[in-house]
Amino acid sequence: MTADDLSPHVPVEILDNHQCWVFLAQQQLGRLVTGSGERADIFPVNYVVDDHHLYFRTAEGTKLVELTVNDRVLFEADHIDTTNGWSVVVRGTARALTSFTEMARIDELGLRSWIPTPKYNIVEITATEITGRAVHFDPEN
């Protein structure tokens, strides 16, 4: 499914849950929003989707510390081309995987770090809410 498969006659289309997950599975880069206290941070992360969960790798550092303090997160991914675009936002909770079996299963999905630094931690985001929109650009305007 692509944004081309949606109705071109509706300039903004609300995506259902299934459509949101399909679009998320087509991308590899998204943005993770974490927060602790009154501070929010946003991080670009590469990710994979499996069984309505998102997974990303991270090194020890700010992301992992903030997720330990507050496991509630937002995640956003999008895509824009010359005629269409979409955006999906996931609200959910995050946890670092601790089981070797879980981590090995996610490794089999092809989750690799884009930056050549060791990232031994895999984080799972479980969605509590998912929303999305697709837009269709009018070349005449």
N, C-alpha and C positions, 0 to 999 in steps of 0.2 A: 504494500500500500504506500502510495505517495500522496502528497497534497493534490496532485493532478487527478487522483481518483475521487476526490470530494467534489461537491457541487460547485461549478464555476459561477453559478448565478447568485451565490450567497457570498457577499464580500468578507464576512467574518462568520466562521462556523465553529460552534462549540463541539469539541471532541468528546466522545464517550470513553469510558475506561479502557475498553478494548483498543480503540484507535490510539489512545495515549500510549499504551504499552507497545503497540506495533511501531509507532514513530520513535519511541525511546530506543527500541531494539535496533533501529537503523543507524543510530548515531554512536559515536565513540567518545565524544567530548561533551562534558556538561559542567555546570557550576554548582558547587556545594556551598551552602550558607550555614555557618555555625554561629553560636552565640554563647557568651558567658557574661553574666552581669549585664551591664548596659551596652556592651560592645558586640557588634556583629562583624563577622569576617566572611569573605567570599573567596573561594579557591577554584581554579579550573582543575578538573580531574578527568582522566580517561576512565571509562567504565564499561561494564557489560551488564546485560539484563538476563536474569534466569528466574523463571517461575514467579514472576511479579515481585522480584527483589532486584535492587541495584547493588553492584559490587565495584569497589575501587581499591587500589593499592595506595599505601602511604608509608612514609618513613616516620620515625619518631619525631615529634615536633608539635607545632601549634594545633594542627587539625586533630591529632590524636588526644592531646591534652584537653582541648575544648569539648571533644566528644565524651571524654570521661566525666567532665564537670556537668555537661548538659547534653543528653543524647537526642534531643529534638533538633531536627534539621529541615532545611529546605533544599531541594535539588531542582535545577532547571536545565533543560536542553532545548535546542531549537535548530532550525534550518531555514535558510532563505535562499531562493534563487530568483531568476528574473521575472517569474510569473506568480509564484506562490511562496508561502512561508508558514511555519507552524512553531508553536512554543508549548512545552509541557512543563508543569510545575508539580513536584511531588513534595508533600508534607509527610514527615515520618520520623522514625527513630532509627538511630544508628548504633551498631555494636561491632566491636572488633572480633573477628573470628578467632577462636582459640583452639579448635580441634584440627588436628592434622588432616583428618578425613575431609572436613569441610573445606579447608584450604586447598587440598589436592583437587577436589571436585571443581572448585572455581578456577584453578590453574588450567584445567582441561578445557575451559571455555575460551581460553586464549587471552585472559587478562594479563597484559604486560605493561610495564611502565614505559612511557614515551621518553622519559628523561633517564639517561644511563647512570642512575644512582640506585643503590640497594633500597628496596622498599619491601620489607618483610611482613608488613601488616596488611591484612585484607579486611575491609570494613563492609558490612552489609547494611543497606538501608531497607527497612520495612515500611512500606507506604501505609499511612493512615488516611490519606486523601490524595487524589490525583486529578488534576484539571488540565485542560488543554484547549488551544484555539488554533484554527488554521485561517489564514488570510489569502485572498486571491486579489492580486494587483490588477488594476484596470489600466492597460497601456494607453488608453485615451486620455487619462487625467494626470 
